[in-house]
Amino acid sequence: MKTVFKAALAAASMIVSAQVAYALDKVTVGTNWLAQAGHGGFYQALADGTYEKHGLDVTIDMGGPQVNNRPMLAAGRLDFLLTGNLLLTFNNVANDVPTTVVAAFYQKDPQVLMAHEGAYKDFQDLTNAPAILLAKDGQFSYWLWLVKEFGFRDEQIRPYGYSLAQFLSDEKMVQQAYATAEPLYAAKEGAKPVSYLLADYGYNTYANTVETRTELIEKNPDLVQRFVDATIIGWYNFLYGDRSAAYELILKDNPDMKAETLDAELARIMELDLIDSGEAAENGIGAISMERVKDFYDLAVASGIVEKADLDLSKVATDQFVNKGVGIDVKKQLKP
């Protein structure tokens, strides 16, 4: 009987050990808008099992027009947040919100000024535009830099209501746009838009940055590393491999999206070298240079976008989890 009991106990122990071995860490990541190609790496890593291979059970909490995921990170409702650019994190640090950027999946900010083909001879000529449609966020961020560096004038500003109607009806109209969105929509309506990527003219913030709580970095850096690594690999597979499973998940989350629109968005991402370029080409997707973080902070201060407050930039971002060449071998296999 003792032998039988010991055998049963050993078997039960093995079952418990196996369950523990395969237990996955639950992680929730919030996105900054409705599911789209700009979120492809996350959906890819979820769809193809990369997160699971890294010991993670990931839930993607989609953003959108009626969703504000930002406070959910600090409140502990989210573990990671895909956000816009470094300005948001500067603001967090200035207000003692304990979040830090751990990866930058866009090496260039996709913010553009969009004009009609032939209306202006070049970017500098946009300073002669009678009107430029800008939302409030733009007026208090990159617009201040445009005024200082290129001579744009506040008299040009007109409120942007996130409709293409004014742009489409006026050949001289200029408006703010996201490189992977409005130019595609305008072209569908028969316009011939020209996009001027602000990053190409010196607006050097990272974008599609991922933040997490400082507490998580300190208490569970292994989990942060596994999430960042898996997402990086997800991006390589999405850019260069079979992305059909990721498409399915994106279309499930955002039924108004179409596969052909995802294709067009991805083509723009690749054309503009938003992800796999610059530092990322050598150090891997998601790369962060702390020197560049400082350079953009200096630009923001000089332009009056942020007040000089001697921010501790080590709280804004860290390169602890990137710049390790993760996933480059995957790219070489997929794109020899």
Beta strands, then each sheet from edge to edge (+ up, - down):
strand 1: 25-30
strand 2: 56-61
strand 3: 80-82
strand 4: 99-106
strand 5: 111-116
strand 6: 132-134
strand 7: 157-159
strand 8: 174-178
strand 9: 193-197
strand 10: 207-213
sheet 1: 2+ 1+ 3+ 10- 4+
sheet 2: 7+ 6+ 8+ 5- 9+
end
